[in-house]
Amino acid sequence: MRAGLLTIKENDMEHAKFLAGLRLSLFGGRLSTNQVNGIEAIVSELEARPLDSRWLAYILATTYHETDKTMCAISENLNYSAAGLLATFPKYFTVGEAGAYARRPQRIANRAYANRMGNRDEASGDGWRYRGRGLVQITGRDNYTKYGIADDPDKALDPIKAIEILFDGMTNGRFTGKKLSDFFTATATDWIGARRIINGSDRAVDIAGHAKKFAAALEAAR
């Protein structure tokens, strides 16, 4: 360990203990090669920075949630049923509209993300073009422009670019204006409030629970 962070090395005992802890607490007893590679890429990036291990735990927990546990950059799944649309996007679909849009991901994206986050209207196709991608699911023309990939939005799926976006947004506050240092300090640890770095209070308690498990695995590996 160095500065409270996990050191990733081949056959390193701490590394093995860390992954073993994650398998049991968060991954149902099994980690795929892609999941391990995704975790290691994030940990390795943080090792190069003099950052708090709580930051690592929360970054990993955010990735775990935003990528549906894959730990790899993915595109947003918008294949919603009518009920799913009404639960997820109640502001943008009436009961009648939900039935017409159900199971049509491109139409759903174009409607749900129209006229916000820098996107144009539904007919422009911006909602689908700038749907969520990456390790932290950046969404909307404004966010893609911020990272210089508005002309090539699939670049958010590139592993190196996805890591860059994840760390920049969470450490520098470029997603919502909130950053890790606002919630993890020498005198405070706010696992729940840290969700404001990404998306207000959405699933904040769940993600806080995941973060505590990542933190426990880190601590046990020391």
Secondary structure, 3 states (H helix, E strand, C coil): CECCECCCCCCCHHHHHHHHHHHHHCCCCCCCHHHHHHHHHHHHHHHCCCCCHHHHHHHHHHHHHHCCCCCCCEECCCCCCHHHHHHHCCCCCCHHHHHHHCCCHHHHHHHHCCCCCCCCCHHHCHHHHCCCEECCCECCHHHHHHCCCCCCHHHHHCHHHHHHHHHHHHHHCCCCCCCHHHCECCCCECCCHHHHHCCCCCCHHHHHHHHHHHHHHHHHCC
